[in-house]
Amino acid sequence: MIEDYSFGQIVINGKTYTSDVIIFPDRIQSSWWRESGHSLSLKDIEAVLDLKPEVLVIGTGSGGLMEVPSQAADEIRNRGIELIVERTADAVETYNRLCKQRLTVGAFHLTC
């Protein structure tokens, strides 16, 4: 459960992270970084795709500057994963709501 998010930090189960994270049902991948910085590629989320969650929630940053190219989004959906892409503050709320009901993974960009 995400307890708090503000620019540059996120609190998950009482622990504060100051770098981008992926939240899996059983672990947190801290210091998540993308191959192309502010653009998501499938390689950046290989472990997520291997897990095959029902839902992938992506937080694109405070200002929404991280991109999910249409080709990556289409491939995620083609694999039967519901994709939700929102600015991180909104994505945190969505993740917290969905993770109680469905197998959900959250990938969060914490800054811009």
C-alpha positions, 0 to 999 in steps of 0.5 A: 500500500502506498501511504504517501507521494510527493515530488521525488519521494514515495512511502510504501509500507512505512519505507520511503523511496526517493527513486522511481519504483515498481511495486510488485505484489511480493516485492518492490523494485527500487531505483527503477530506471528506463533505458530511454529516460523519460520514455517507457520501453518493453525492456524496462518492464520485462519482469512485469510482463513476465508476471502477467498482472491483470492491471499495470498502473503507470505513474508518469511523474508529477507533471506527466513528462514520462511517456508511454509510446503507443507501440509499448502501450499496444503491446502491453494491452495485446498481452491481456494486461489492462494499462492505466497511465496517469500522472503519479499522484492520480496513479497512486490513488488508482493503484491503492484502490485496484491492488486490493481487488486485482493482481496489480503492478504499479510503476511510478516515476517520482519526479517530473 
